[in-house]
Amino acid sequence: MTVLDDLWRTIETRKSADPDTSWTAALLARGPEKCAEKFGEEAIEAIIEATRGDRDALVSEAADALYHLLVMLASRDVTLDAVLAELGRRQGLSGLAEKAARRNP
């Protein structure tokens, strides 16, 4: 997970960077809604490549989607650690049981 941790730290430092010198800072400066929109665009591009079967293109688009997911999280002050903790909480649960628990709290 070191690559994601490093990327997360970079994104966090870009919150205070000059938007004229950093794509991440520019995206964050446009607000959470724009960050979410950009993540959605990148997720759709990953889906398209998954259906086409071009492995290299899918790898590239998945990397873009992961980056933009982290930027979207940062725009709302949701940390990578919080998301990883939630994944850890779910570990060992059946996906079906986890979904049922969300419907019946």
N, CA, C and O atoms as CSV, one atom per row, in Angstrom:
chain,resi,resn,atom,element,x,y,z
A,1,MET,N,N,0.805,-1.198,0.000
A,1,MET,CA,C,0.000,0.000,0.000
A,1,MET,C,C,0.853,1.270,0.000
A,1,MET,O,O,0.304,2.369,0.078
A,2,THR,N,N,2.139,1.152,-0.083
A,2,THR,CA,C,2.969,2.346,0.014
A,2,THR,C,C,2.725,3.327,-1.134
A,2,THR,O,O,2.794,4.539,-0.928
A,3,VAL,N,N,2.446,2.836,-2.313
A,3,VAL,CA,C,2.182,3.746,-3.428
A,3,VAL,C,C,0.932,4.574,-3.139
A,3,VAL,O,O,0.934,5.786,-3.358
A,4,LEU,N,N,-0.126,3.945,-2.653
A,4,LEU,CA,C,-1.343,4.691,-2.324
A,4,LEU,C,C,-1.098,5.646,-1.163
A,4,LEU,O,O,-1.592,6.773,-1.171
A,5,ASP,N,N,-0.341,5.202,-0.168
A,5,ASP,CA,C,-0.009,6.086,0.956
A,5,ASP,C,C,0.780,7.295,0.474
A,5,ASP,O,O,0.501,8.423,0.881
A,6,ASP,N,N,1.748,7.069,-0.379
A,6,ASP,CA,C,2.546,8.174,-0.926
A,6,ASP,C,C,1.672,9.122,-1.741
A,6,ASP,O,O,1.790,10.342,-1.621
A,7,LEU,N,N,0.801,8.561,-2.564
A,7,LEU,CA,C,-0.095,9.388,-3.365
A,7,LEU,C,C,-1.009,10.204,-2.455
A,7,LEU,O,O,-1.233,11.391,-2.695
A,8,TRP,N,N,-1.532,9.566,-1.415
A,8,TRP,CA,C,-2.399,10.270,-0.476
A,8,TRP,C,C,-1.669,11.458,0.152
A,8,TRP,O,O,-2.214,12.560,0.219
A,9,ARG,N,N,-0.446,11.234,0.608
A,9,ARG,CA,C,0.330,12.316,1.219
A,9,ARG,C,C,0.561,13.455,0.222
A,9,ARG,O,O,0.496,14.628,0.591
A,10,THR,N,N,0.828,13.111,-1.027
A,10,THR,CA,C,1.023,14.135,-2.051
A,10,THR,C,C,-0.251,14.947,-2.251
A,10,THR,O,O,-0.203,16.175,-2.325
A,11,ILE,N,N,-1.376,14.273,-2.336
A,11,ILE,CA,C,-2.656,14.962,-2.512
A,11,ILE,C,C,-2.923,15.894,-1.331
A,11,ILE,O,O,-3.370,17.025,-1.519
A,12,GLU,N,N,-2.654,15.430,-0.136
A,12,GLU,CA,C,-2.856,16.259,1.056
A,12,GLU,C,C,-1.982,17.511,1.009
A,12,GLU,O,O,-2.435,18.593,1.383
A,13,THR,N,N,-0.749,17.378,0.559
A,13,THR,CA,C,0.128,18.557,0.499
A,13,THR,C,C,-0.323,19.516,-0.586
A,13,THR,O,O,-0.075,20.718,-0.489
A,14,ARG,N,N,-0.975,19.010,-1.609
A,14,ARG,CA,C,-1.435,19.864,-2.700
A,14,ARG,C,C,-2.629,20.728,-2.302
A,14,ARG,O,O,-2.957,21.687,-2.999
A,15,LYS,N,N,-3.278,20.398,-1.190
A,15,LYS,CA,C,-4.398,21.226,-0.728
A,15,LYS,C,C,-3.967,22.677,-0.524
A,15,LYS,O,O,-4.762,23.600,-0.708
A,16,SER,N,N,-2.714,22.870,-0.147
A,16,SER,CA,C,-2.231,24.229,0.098
A,16,SER,C,C,-1.311,24.734,-1.024
A,16,SER,O,O,-0.681,25.783,-0.886
A,17,ALA,N,N,-1.238,23.996,-2.117
A,17,ALA,CA,C,-0.372,24.394,-3.229
A,17,ALA,C,C,-1.079,25.415,-4.122
A,17,ALA,O,O,-2.294,25.600,-4.050
A,18,ASP,N,N,-0.298,26.053,-4.945
A,18,ASP,CA,C,-0.811,27.029,-5.903
A,18,ASP,C,C,-1.515,26.293,-7.042
A,18,ASP,O,O,-0.895,25.476,-7.723
A,19,PRO,N,N,-2.800,26.573,-7.259
A,19,PRO,CA,C,-3.534,25.916,-8.350
A,19,PRO,C,C,-2.935,26.145,-9.735
A,19,PRO,O,O,-3.215,25.386,-10.663
A,20,ASP,N,N,-2.116,27.181,-9.880
A,20,ASP,CA,C,-1.475,27.438,-11.168
A,20,ASP,C,C,-0.286,26.523,-11.418
A,20,ASP,O,O,0.217,26.453,-12.539
A,21,THR,N,N,0.165,25.824,-10.387
A,21,THR,CA,C,1.353,24.973,-10.533
A,21,THR,C,C,1.071,23.497,-10.283
A,21,THR,O,O,1.976,22.672,-10.405
A,22,SER,N,N,-0.172,23.147,-9.935
A,22,SER,CA,C,-0.495,21.758,-9.594
A,22,SER,C,C,-1.898,21.413,-10.071
A,22,SER,O,O,-2.864,22.106,-9.751
A,23,TRP,N,N,-1.996,20.325,-10.846
A,23,TRP,CA,C,-3.311,19.853,-11.304
A,23,TRP,C,C,-4.169,19.479,-10.108
A,23,TRP,O,O,-5.359,19.794,-10.081
A,24,THR,N,N,-3.585,18.812,-9.115
A,24,THR,CA,C,-4.346,18.411,-7.932
A,24,THR,C,C,-4.872,19.636,-7.200
A,24,THR,O,O,-6.043,19.674,-6.822
A,25,ALA,N,N,-4.025,20.635,-6.995
A,25,ALA,CA,C,-4.452,21.867,-6.322
A,25,ALA,C,C,-5.551,22.560,-7.121
A,25,ALA,O,O,-6.511,23.071,-6.545
A,26,ALA,N,N,-5.416,22.578,-8.433
A,26,ALA,CA,C,-6.433,23.212,-9.277
A,26,ALA,C,C,-7.767,22.486,-9.165
A,26,ALA,O,O,-8.820,23.119,-9.087
A,27,LEU,N,N,-7.722,21.174,-9.157
A,27,LEU,CA,C,-8.949,20.386,-9.036
A,27,LEU,C,C,-9.587,20.606,-7.669
A,27,LEU,O,O,-10.796,20.818,-7.577
A,28,LEU,N,N,-8.789,20.558,-6.613
A,28,LEU,CA,C,-9.313,20.782,-5.266
A,28,LEU,C,C,-9.892,22.185,-5.122
A,28,LEU,O,O,-10.891,22.375,-4.428
A,29,ALA,N,N,-9.276,23.161,-5.768
A,29,ALA,CA,C,-9.760,24.538,-5.692
A,29,ALA,C,C,-11.134,24.692,-6.336
A,29,ALA,O,O,-11.873,25.622,-6.012
A,30,ARG,N,N,-11.472,23.795,-7.234
A,30,ARG,CA,C,-12.778,23.871,-7.909
A,30,ARG,C,C,-13.900,23.270,-7.069
A,30,ARG,O,O,-15.074,23.378,-7.424
A,31,GLY,N,N,-13.539,22.640,-5.963
A,31,GLY,CA,C,-14.531,22.168,-5.005
A,31,GLY,C,C,-14.853,20.687,-5.099
A,31,GLY,O,O,-14.531,20.024,-6.085
A,32,PRO,N,N,-15.498,20.181,-4.048
A,32,PRO,CA,C,-15.830,18.751,-3.980
A,32,PRO,C,C,-16.712,18.260,-5.114
A,32,PRO,O,O,-16.567,17.127,-5.574
A,33,GLU,N,N,-17.620,19.104,-5.564
A,33,GLU,CA,C,-18.524,18.673,-6.629
A,33,GLU,C,C,-17.754,18.386,-7.917
A,33,GLU,O,O,-18.018,17.392,-8.593
A,34,LYS,N,N,-16.797,19.261,-8.256
A,34,LYS,CA,C,-15.989,19.051,-9.454
A,34,LYS,C,C,-15.100,17.816,-9.280
A,34,LYS,O,O,-14.898,17.052,-10.223
A,35,CYS,N,N,-14.577,17.629,-8.075
A,35,CYS,CA,C,-13.751,16.448,-7.811
A,35,CYS,C,C,-14.573,15.168,-7.995
A,35,CYS,O,O,-14.085,14.184,-8.551
A,36,ALA,N,N,-15.807,15.191,-7.529
A,36,ALA,CA,C,-16.691,14.034,-7.696
A,36,ALA,C,C,-17.025,13.800,-9.163
A,36,ALA,O,O,-17.037,12.663,-9.635
A,37,GLU,N,N,-17.294,14.878,-9.871
A,37,GLU,CA,C,-17.582,14.767,-11.307
A,37,GLU,C,C,-16.400,14.147,-12.048
A,37,GLU,O,O,-16.580,13.268,-12.891
A,38,LYS,N,N,-15.202,14.605,-11.733
A,38,LYS,CA,C,-14.000,14.095,-12.407
A,38,LYS,C,C,-13.787,12.620,-12.079
A,38,LYS,O,O,-13.422,11.837,-12.956
A,39,PHE,N,N,-14.014,12.232,-10.811
A,39,PHE,CA,C,-13.912,10.820,-10.452
A,39,PHE,C,C,-14.906,9.990,-11.263
A,39,PHE,O,O,-14.567,8.917,-11.762
A,40,GLY,N,N,-16.123,10.489,-11.389
A,40,GLY,CA,C,-17.135,9.774,-12.170
A,40,GLY,C,C,-16.720,9.587,-13.617
A,40,GLY,O,O,-16.911,8.513,-14.189
A,41,GLU,N,N,-16.156,10.623,-14.208
A,41,GLU,CA,C,-15.681,10.517,-15.596
A,41,GLU,C,C,-14.613,9.442,-15.718
A,41,GLU,O,O,-14.642,8.627,-16.640
A,42,GLU,N,N,-13.674,9.445,-14.786
A,42,GLU,CA,C,-12.579,8.472,-14.842
A,42,GLU,C,C,-13.077,7.053,-14.580
A,42,GLU,O,O,-12.581,6.101,-15.184
A,43,ALA,N,N,-14.052,6.905,-13.686
A,43,ALA,CA,C,-14.627,5.587,-13.420
A,43,ALA,C,C,-15.317,5.045,-14.668
A,43,ALA,O,O,-15.193,3.861,-14.983
A,44,ILE,N,N,-16.035,5.898,-15.371
A,44,ILE,CA,C,-16.704,5.483,-16.612
A,44,ILE,C,C,-15.676,5.061,-17.661
A,44,ILE,O,O,-15.871,4.071,-18.367
A,45,GLU,N,N,-14.582,5.817,-17.759
A,45,GLU,CA,C,-13.536,5.440,-18.712
A,45,GLU,C,C,-12.938,4.077,-18.362
A,45,GLU,O,O,-12.620,3.292,-19.255
A,46,ALA,N,N,-12.785,3.793,-17.070
A,46,ALA,CA,C,-12.281,2.476,-16.653
A,46,ALA,C,C,-13.280,1.379,-17.019
A,46,ALA,O,O,-12.886,0.303,-17.468
A,47,ILE,N,N,-14.556,1.648,-16.832
A,47,ILE,CA,C,-15.593,0.681,-17.186
A,47,ILE,C,C,-15.555,0.392,-18.683
A,47,ILE,O,O,-15.646,-0.762,-19.101
A,48,ILE,N,N,-15.423,1.426,-19.473
A,48,ILE,CA,C,-15.375,1.249,-20.932
A,48,ILE,C,C,-14.198,0.355,-21.316
A,48,ILE,O,O,-14.348,-0.559,-22.127
A,49,GLU,N,N,-13.042,0.617,-20.740
A,49,GLU,CA,C,-11.864,-0.202,-21.076
A,49,GLU,C,C,-12.010,-1.632,-20.567
A,49,GLU,O,O,-11.510,-2.566,-21.195
A,50,ALA,N,N,-12.687,-1.812,-19.440
A,50,ALA,CA,C,-12.925,-3.171,-18.941
A,50,ALA,C,C,-13.795,-3.960,-19.905
A,50,ALA,O,O,-13.581,-5.156,-20.104
A,51,THR,N,N,-14.784,-3.289,-20.508
A,51,THR,CA,C,-15.659,-3.990,-21.448
A,51,THR,C,C,-14.972,-4.228,-22.785
A,51,THR,O,O,-15.304,-5.185,-23.484
A,52,ARG,N,N,-14.026,-3.378,-23.150
A,52,ARG,CA,C,-13.296,-3.546,-24.411
A,52,ARG,C,C,-12.255,-4.659,-24.319
A,52,ARG,O,O,-11.909,-5.278,-25.325
A,53,GLY,N,N,-11.762,-4.906,-23.120
A,53,GLY,CA,C,-10.780,-5.963,-22.937
A,53,GLY,C,C,-9.341,-5.560,-23.194
A,53,GLY,O,O,-8.473,-6.425,-23.303
A,54,ASP,N,N,-9.067,-4.263,-23.294
A,54,ASP,CA,C,-7.701,-3.788,-23.489
A,54,ASP,C,C,-7.054,-3.638,-22.120
A,54,ASP,O,O,-7.287,-2.658,-21.412
A,55,ARG,N,N,-6.240,-4.620,-21.757
A,55,ARG,CA,C,-5.654,-4.672,-20.418
A,55,ARG,C,C,-4.836,-3.432,-20.095
A,55,ARG,O,O,-4.997,-2.855,-19.020
A,56,ASP,N,N,-3.971,-3.015,-20.992
A,56,ASP,CA,C,-3.112,-1.855,-20.732
A,56,ASP,C,C,-3.937,-0.577,-20.554
A,56,ASP,O,O,-3.648,0.243,-19.683
A,57,ALA,N,N,-4.958,-0.423,-21.382
A,57,ALA,CA,C,-5.822,0.757,-21.253
A,57,ALA,C,C,-6.591,0.713,-19.937
A,57,ALA,O,O,-6.786,1.747,-19.299
A,58,LEU,N,N,-7.026,-0.469,-19.530
A,58,LEU,CA,C,-7.734,-0.606,-18.261
A,58,LEU,C,C,-6.811,-0.268,-17.094
A,58,LEU,O,O,-7.228,0.418,-16.161
A,59,VAL,N,N,-5.577,-0.734,-17.132
A,59,VAL,CA,C,-4.620,-0.407,-16.072
A,59,VAL,C,C,-4.461,1.113,-15.966
A,59,VAL,O,O,-4.485,1.673,-14.870
A,60,SER,N,N,-4.302,1.762,-17.102
A,60,SER,CA,C,-4.134,3.212,-17.118
A,60,SER,C,C,-5.364,3.933,-16.572
A,60,SER,O,O,-5.236,4.847,-15.757
A,61,GLU,N,N,-6.530,3.535,-17.008
A,61,GLU,CA,C,-7.764,4.181,-16.550
A,61,GLU,C,C,-8.052,3.867,-15.088
A,61,GLU,O,O,-8.581,4.714,-14.369
A,62,ALA,N,N,-7.714,2.667,-14.641
A,62,ALA,CA,C,-7.893,2.327,-13.222
A,62,ALA,C,C,-6.993,3.197,-12.348
A,62,ALA,O,O,-7.404,3.634,-11.273
A,63,ALA,N,N,-5.772,3.446,-12.803
A,63,ALA,CA,C,-4.876,4.342,-12.062
A,63,ALA,C,C,-5.462,5.745,-11.996
A,63,ALA,O,O,-5.424,6.386,-10.946
A,64,ASP,N,N,-6.007,6.226,-13.115
A,64,ASP,CA,C,-6.650,7.544,-13.127
A,64,ASP,C,C,-7.827,7.580,-12.152
A,64,ASP,O,O,-7.998,8.548,-11.410
A,65,ALA,N,N,-8.639,6.514,-12.158
A,65,ALA,CA,C,-9.808,6.464,-11.279
A,65,ALA,C,C,-9.390,6.448,-9.812
A,65,ALA,O,O,-10.000,7.130,-8.989
A,66,LEU,N,N,-8.355,5.674,-9.477
A,66,LEU,CA,C,-7.881,5.642,-8.088
A,66,LEU,C,C,-7.386,7.016,-7.645
A,66,LEU,O,O,-7.713,7.477,-6.552
A,67,TYR,N,N,-6.607,7.660,-8.489
A,67,TYR,CA,C,-6.114,9.000,-8.170
A,67,TYR,C,C,-7.285,9.956,-7.925
A,67,TYR,O,O,-7.309,10.668,-6.921
A,68,HIS,N,N,-8.250,9.969,-8.840
A,68,HIS,CA,C,-9.363,10.900,-8.703
A,68,HIS,C,C,-10.278,10.528,-7.537
A,68,HIS,O,O,-10.906,11.413,-6.955
A,69,LEU,N,N,-10.371,9.250,-7.180
A,69,LEU,CA,C,-11.102,8.861,-5.978
A,69,LEU,C,C,-10.443,9.473,-4.748
A,69,LEU,O,O,-11.126,10.012,-3.877
A,70,LEU,N,N,-9.124,9.390,-4.677
A,70,LEU,CA,C,-8.413,9.965,-3.535
A,70,LEU,C,C,-8.577,11.480,-3.479
A,70,LEU,O,O,-8.735,12.046,-2.397
A,71,VAL,N,N,-8.540,12.137,-4.631
A,71,VAL,CA,C,-8.746,13.589,-4.652
A,71,VAL,C,C,-10.164,13.920,-4.171
A,71,VAL,O,O,-10.355,14.865,-3.405
A,72,MET,N,N,-11.143,13.152,-4.615
A,72,MET,CA,C,-12.517,13.387,-4.176
A,72,MET,C,C,-12.634,13.216,-2.670
A,72,MET,O,O,-13.274,14.028,-2.001
A,73,LEU,N,N,-12.024,12.171,-2.132
A,73,LEU,CA,C,-12.047,11.961,-0.682
A,73,LEU,C,C,-11.404,13.139,0.046
A,73,LEU,O,O,-11.948,13.648,1.026
A,74,ALA,N,N,-10.245,13.563,-0.444
A,74,ALA,CA,C,-9.531,14.680,0.181
A,74,ALA,C,C,-10.357,15.955,0.144
A,74,ALA,O,O,-10.299,16.764,1.070
A,75,SER,N,N,-11.123,16.135,-0.919
A,75,SER,CA,C,-11.939,17.348,-1.040
A,75,SER,C,C,-13.011,17.411,0.029
A,75,SER,O,O,-13.519,18.490,0.336
A,76,ARG,N,N,-13.358,16.280,0.595
A,76,ARG,CA,C,-14.370,16.207,1.662
A,76,ARG,C,C,-13.740,15.840,3.011
A,76,ARG,O,O,-14.447,15.500,3.961
A,77,ASP,N,N,-12.427,15.910,3.085
A,77,ASP,CA,C,-11.687,15.594,4.317
A,77,ASP,C,C,-11.977,14.195,4.839
A,77,ASP,O,O,-12.029,13.970,6.048
A,78,VAL,N,N,-12.164,13.267,3.923
A,78,VAL,CA,C,-12.271,11.845,4.260
A,78,VAL,C,C,-10.897,11.247,3.986
A,78,VAL,O,O,-10.391,11.333,2.867
A,79,THR,N,N,-10.298,10.646,4.997
A,79,THR,CA,C,-8.932,10.153,4.844
A,79,THR,C,C,-8.883,8.758,4.234
A,79,THR,O,O,-9.840,7.989,4.315
A,80,LEU,N,N,-7.756,8.458,3.631
A,80,LEU,CA,C,-7.512,7.106,3.131
A,80,LEU,C,C,-7.568,6.119,4.287
A,80,LEU,O,O,-8.095,5.016,4.136
A,81,ASP,N,N,-7.026,6.506,5.446
A,81,ASP,CA,C,-7.069,5.621,6.617
A,81,ASP,C,C,-8.501,5.276,7.011
A,81,ASP,O,O,-8.770,4.143,7.410
A,82,ALA,N,N,-9.420,6.227,6.907
A,82,ALA,CA,C,-10.820,5.957,7.246
A,82,ALA,C,C,-11.420,4.923,6.300
A,82,ALA,O,O,-12.150,4.028,6.724
A,83,VAL,N,N,-11.107,5.055,5.023
A,83,VAL,CA,C,-11.618,4.094,4.036
A,83,VAL,C,C,-10.996,2.721,4.263
A,83,VAL,O,O,-11.689,1.706,4.203
A,84,LEU,N,N,-9.695,2.688,4.524
A,84,LEU,CA,C,-9.023,1.412,4.793
A,84,LEU,C,C,-9.551,0.766,6.067
A,84,LEU,O,O,-9.670,-0.457,6.134
A,85,ALA,N,N,-9.868,1.567,7.074
A,85,ALA,CA,C,-10.445,1.021,8.307
A,85,ALA,C,C,-11.806,0.391,8.033
A,85,ALA,O,O,-12.133,-0.663,8.580
A,86,GLU,N,N,-12.599,1.045,7.178
A,86,GLU,CA,C,-13.903,0.475,6.822
A,86,GLU,C,C,-13.738,-0.842,6.065
A,86,GLU,O,O,-14.476,-1.799,6.300
A,87,LEU,N,N,-12.771,-0.882,5.161
A,87,LEU,CA,C,-12.499,-2.147,4.463
A,87,LEU,C,C,-12.052,-3.217,5.453
A,87,LEU,O,O,-12.456,-4.375,5.347
A,88,GLY,N,N,-11.221,-2.830,6.411
A,88,GLY,CA,C,-10.780,-3.771,7.442
A,88,GLY,C,C,-11.943,-4.294,8.267
A,88,GLY,O,O,-11.989,-5.477,8.604
A,89,ARG,N,N,-12.883,-3.415,8.593
A,89,ARG,CA,C,-14.064,-3.821,9.351
A,89,ARG,C,C,-14.883,-4.857,8.583
A,89,ARG,O,O,-15.465,-5.769,9.171
A,90,ARG,N,N,-14.915,-4.702,7.279
A,90,ARG,CA,C,-15.697,-5.613,6.444
A,90,ARG,C,C,-14.970,-6.919,6.138
A,90,ARG,O,O,-15.591,-7.893,5.715
A,91,GLN,N,N,-13.672,-6.939,6.349
A,91,GLN,CA,C,-12.884,-8.122,6.009
A,91,GLN,C,C,-13.402,-9.333,6.776
A,91,GLN,O,O,-13.655,-9.263,7.978
A,92,GLY,N,N,-13.550,-10.413,6.079
A,92,GLY,CA,C,-14.033,-11.637,6.692
A,92,GLY,C,C,-15.546,-11.759,6.682
A,92,GLY,O,O,-16.084,-12.810,7.029
A,93,LEU,N,N,-16.236,-10.701,6.289
A,93,LEU,CA,C,-17.686,-10.756,6.159
A,93,LEU,C,C,-18.052,-11.185,4.753
A,93,LEU,O,O,-17.400,-10.798,3.783
A,94,SER,N,N,-19.063,-11.960,4.656
A,94,SER,CA,C,-19.608,-12.275,3.342
A,94,SER,C,C,-20.158,-10.989,2.738
A,94,SER,O,O,-20.786,-10.191,3.433
A,95,GLY,N,N,-19.927,-10.795,1.470
A,95,GLY,CA,C,-20.483,-9.621,0.803
A,95,GLY,C,C,-21.997,-9.561,0.930
A,95,GLY,O,O,-22.568,-8.483,1.092
A,96,LEU,N,N,-22.640,-10.707,0.857
A,96,LEU,CA,C,-24.097,-10.749,0.990
A,96,LEU,C,C,-24.520,-10.366,2.401
A,96,LEU,O,O,-25.495,-9.634,2.571
A,97,ALA,N,N,-23.806,-10.846,3.416
A,97,ALA,CA,C,-24.131,-10.509,4.804
A,97,ALA,C,C,-23.885,-9.029,5.074
A,97,ALA,O,O,-24.664,-8.384,5.776
A,98,GLU,N,N,-22.816,-8.498,4.525
A,98,GLU,CA,C,-22.504,-7.085,4.729
A,98,GLU,C,C,-23.586,-6.208,4.115
A,98,GLU,O,O,-24.011,-5.229,4.730
A,99,LYS,N,N,-24.034,-6.543,2.921
A,99,LYS,CA,C,-25.094,-5.757,2.266
A,99,LYS,C,C,-26.408,-5.863,3.047
A,99,LYS,O,O,-27.129,-4.875,3.185
A,100,ALA,N,N,-26.717,-7.055,3.553
A,100,ALA,CA,C,-27.936,-7.237,4.336
A,100,ALA,C,C,-27.875,-6.409,5.613
A,100,ALA,O,O,-28.888,-5.846,6.030
A,101,ALA,N,N,-26.712,-6.327,6.237
A,101,ALA,CA,C,-26.565,-5.550,7.474
A,101,ALA,C,C,-26.781,-4.061,7.218
A,101,ALA,O,O,-27.284,-3.349,8.087
A,102,ARG,N,N,-26.405,-3.590,6.036
A,102,ARG,CA,C,-26.625,-2.180,5.697
A,102,ARG,C,C,-28.107,-1.885,5.504
A,102,ARG,O,O,-28.562,-0.779,5.796
A,103,ARG,N,N,-28.852,-2.853,5.021
A,103,ARG,CA,C,-30.295,-2.657,4.811
A,103,ARG,C,C,-31.078,-2.760,6.117
A,103,ARG,O,O,-32.129,-2.136,6.261
A,104,ASN,N,N,-30.574,-3.541,7.065
A,104,ASN,CA,C,-31.279,-3.789,8.334
A,104,ASN,C,C,-30.369,-3.435,9.513
A,104,ASN,O,O,-29.855,-4.327,10.187
A,105,PRO,N,N,-30.169,-2.137,9.762
A,105,PRO,CA,C,-29.247,-1.760,10.841
A,105,PRO,C,C,-29.719,-2.113,12.206
A,105,PRO,O,O,-29.026,-1.844,13.188
